[in-house]
Amino acid sequence: MSNDTNVRVQIAQFLAQLLQHQGSLASRLPGMLNRVEERDRALFQEICYGTFRYHPQLVALTKELLRKPFREDDADINALLLSALYQLRHLSVAPHAVINESVEGAKQMGKVWAAKLLNAVLRRYQREKEQLEIYVSRSDAGQWNHPDWMVAKLKHNWPDQWQDVLKANDLSPPMCLRVNRTHTDRDAYLTHLKSAGIDARAGAFSDDAIYLTAPCPVDRLPGFFDGWASVQDEAAQLAGPLLGAKPGERVLDACAAPGGKLCHLLELNDDLDIDALELEPKRAPRIEENLERLGQRAALTIGDAAERDWWNGQPYDRILVDAPCSATGVIRRNPDIKVLRRNEDLLGLASTQLAILNNLWGMLKPSGTLLYATCSIFTQENERVVERFLKENADASELKIDAPWGIERPVGRQLFPQPNGHDGFYYACLTRTEEA
């Protein structure tokens, strides 16, 4: 019984839990990696992310390879098969090693019958893979490697862009930094990176953005633990300048975790009276860690942005609403979204987004500014939510965003994920009339 086989059993059991909607990669993988031997962590992470990234195609393959799907209590064997197919298709691992270790893994799980099945199915894939891949590519899910509902909705929402979005979603995301201008500037930090042997380039749209040619551990980044830079996508960095907070203003970051936009607001202007609101108590420590590393302060409150029990009655000059959403603009960073997110989720998300807007609007001063943001690429969560809000609130009007990024929509601007560039994002800027 090799350690390699053990780690593949661990992977299969972990994947089975996530495939049954027991958490997400972002929430559970870091803790899981701490329980894996250090030498196996890179492989563990690679197989987990890869299995989810190619899940629609892998499932389509299993439909060709199996006479009938596995039962629910054999979710671990299903995950073992999916992860093995991912390795055969995408990793430079000897096929016989993948097959043998999958067979041994099934035995370790106490399912000898599955060992025989996996051996037969995986060997058949090796023999017939060219023909099987052709079969798979004939379906939308197989060709585009996304769930059918997602492909259909993207076609409907974005008839001119949907193919580029789907292709970008399957690329590895670039590592983007935000330079902390209270410590240094972008040109100087690029020089520091070059001296450290890290190849990088300036971002196109955020004055603080830097893209690394290849990802690297944060402990290699000059001054990272002294607050010189943070890891944050360039599209997310647009929020601070768009909100446009001025010295002395009272500001609310309504959905603050993990704190990237909050810290950027303070880096842009440290003379702000800023409140940070977060719904999930378990996410609050991350906000506090980021504030401490960057040498910033904010009043952090645990509360629901759709409720008022946390508010002291003092109105705000500026409100940032980074609303909970499907996160379909960051699928390349969170590929399990392809599995965990469902079409019917969008209706509930849109309802929550509208409830948050309506609740916070009464906390905004006359002539104040509210910035609505999501990392979604679906109009149902973006412009359609804001359009409905504007219709229902006579004292609300749009402030047009004139920018060189994204595309203008009836309300707001939409960004799509770009190869070697920013993630998918949506922004709309609203103001409250004096008559309020």
C-alpha positions, 0 to 999 in steps of 0.5 A: 500500500503506497503513500501515493495510493493513499493520497489518491484515496484521500482525494477521492473521498474529499472530492466525493464530499464536495460533489455532494455539496458539502462545502467548496474548494475555497472553504475546505481545501486549505484545511484539508491540505494541512492534513496531507503530507507536505510532499503530496500537497501539490498533487492533491491540489492539482487533481482536485482543481483539475477534476472540477475544472474538467468536470462536465467533460469527465462526466460526459466520458463516464456516461459513455464508459459506464452502463449505469451511474454509480449509486449515491453511496458510491460517490467515493468510487465515482470521484475516484473514476473522475479524478483518474480520467482527469489524470489520464487526460491532463497530467504527465503521469504514466497511464498504468500507474494511474490505473493501478493506483485507482484499482488499489484505491477502490480496494482500500475503500473496501469495494473490491467489485469497484476495483474490477470495474475501474480497471476495465473502464480505465483500460477501455478509455486508454484503448478507445480514447480518440473515439470516446473524445469525439462522442463527448465533443458532440454535446454542448457540455462536452464541447464547451466543458460547462454545464448545459444550463450555463452554456445556454444562459451565456448564449442568451445573455451574450450572443457575441461573447459567450464562446470567448467567456467559456474559453477564458473560464478554462484557462489558468488564471494569472496572479495579480497584485495590488501595490499598496501606494501608502508604502510604495508605487507601482514602478518602484515595486516592479523594480523590486520584483525584477531584483527578486527575479520575478517577471511582471508587467503593469496592469492596463486599467488599475493604477495599482495592478501588477501581473506576474508572468508566473504565479509564485508563493507570497513569501517570495514577494518583496515586502509582502508581510510588511504590507507592500502588496496584496494579491487581488484581481485587477477587476476587483481593484476598480471598485475603490476608484469608482466609489470615489470616497473623499477625505473625512467621508463616512463609508460602508463596505457592506459585504467586506470579506475577505477585505481586499476592496476595504483595504484598497479604499483605505490605501487610496484614502486613509482619512475615512470613517469606514465601517466594514460589515460581514455576514459570516463570523468565520470570515471576519478573521481574514478581514482582520488579518489583511487590515493588520498586515497592511497597517489599516483600521476599520470598524468591523461588524458582523451583520446582514446587509439585508437587515438593519439591526447592526446600524447605528442610524448614522447615514453614509456618504458612500456605500460599496455593495459587493453583493453575494452572487454566483461568482461565475466571473471567477470560475477559472479561480473556483472551478467547482462553481461548475458543479456547485452552482445551479440555474435555479440559484440565480433567482434566489441570488437576485432576490437577495441582491435586490433586498440588500440594495433596498435596505442599504439605500435608506442608509445613504445620504442625499447626493451620496454614492452607492457602488453595486458590484458582483463577480458574475457574468449573468445579467440576471444578477447584474443590470437586471437587478439594478434596473428593477431597483431604479424603477422601484426607487424614484430617488435613485439615478445612475451615474454613468461609468466612463471607462476604457474597460468592459462594455457599457450596458443599459445600466453599468458596465460588464467585464468578461474574464480575459486570458492573462488579464482580469476576471469577470465583473460587473459595476453600476454606480448610483446616486441619491437625489437631493429630494431624498 
